[in-house]
Amino acid sequence: MQYHHQYKRCHRQKDKAFVVYPNPSSSGKIYLLSRISSNEKYNLSLLNLQGIEIYKNEFLPMEGAQYFIEIPEKINPGEYILQIKNKCNVQIEKLIIK
């Protein structure tokens, strides 16, 4: 019963937990603004359009905090998928790197 309650809480979120900007990015840098706080680590992955993970990082979100991500120079300009998730939430964004 307790698990069921937690499951509902995890999937009730309507607004995005993170704001990703700038998009498109021409500087090789992106920022995440957290709208949530969590005691649970989130995984951030950058995937190419074939679904292959090309960058990965972990962080502990705090509401109002801004996180800086420097895109590795080896990543070519193009379209990518940014995935931010923990065990019960996922946010997926299309990211354009110029």
Residue pairs with C-beta under 8 A, 6 or more apart in sequence:
6 88
7 88
10 88
10 89
11 88
11 89
13 89
15 35
16 35
16 91
17 34
17 35
17 36
17 61
17 84
17 89
17 91
18 32
18 33
18 34
18 35
18 36
18 61
18 84
18 91
19 32
19 33
19 35
20 30
20 31
20 32
20 82
20 93
20 95
21 30
21 31
21 33
22 30
22 31
23 30
23 93
23 94
23 95
23 96
24 95
24 96
24 97
24 98
25 71
25 95
25 96
25 97
25 98
26 98
28 70
28 71
28 73
28 97
29 68
29 69
29 70
29 71
30 69
30 71
30 82
30 95
31 66
31 67
31 68
31 69
32 44
32 66
32 67
32 69
32 84
33 64
33 65
33 66
33 67
34 61
34 62
34 63
34 64
34 65
34 66
34 67
35 63
36 61
36 63
37 61
37 62
37 63
38 60
38 61
38 86
39 60
40 60
40 86
40 87
41 58
41 59
41 60
41 86
42 58
42 59
42 60
42 61
42 84
42 85
42 86
43 56
43 57
43 58
43 83
43 84
43 85
43 86
44 56
44 57
44 58
44 59
44 69
44 82
44 83
44 84
45 53
45 55
45 56
45 82
45 83
45 84
45 85
46 53
46 54
46 55
46 56
46 71
46 75
46 80
46 81
46 82
46 83
46 95
47 53
47 54
47 80
47 81
47 82
47 83
48 54
48 78
48 80
48 81
49 78
49 79
49 80
49 81
51 81
54 75
54 80
55 71
55 72
55 75
57 69
59 67
71 97
75 97
76 97
77 97
77 98
78 96
78 97
79 94
79 95
79 96
79 97
80 94
80 95
80 96
80 97
81 92
81 93
81 94
81 95
82 92
82 93
82 94
82 95
83 90
83 91
83 92
84 90
84 91
84 92
84 93
85 91
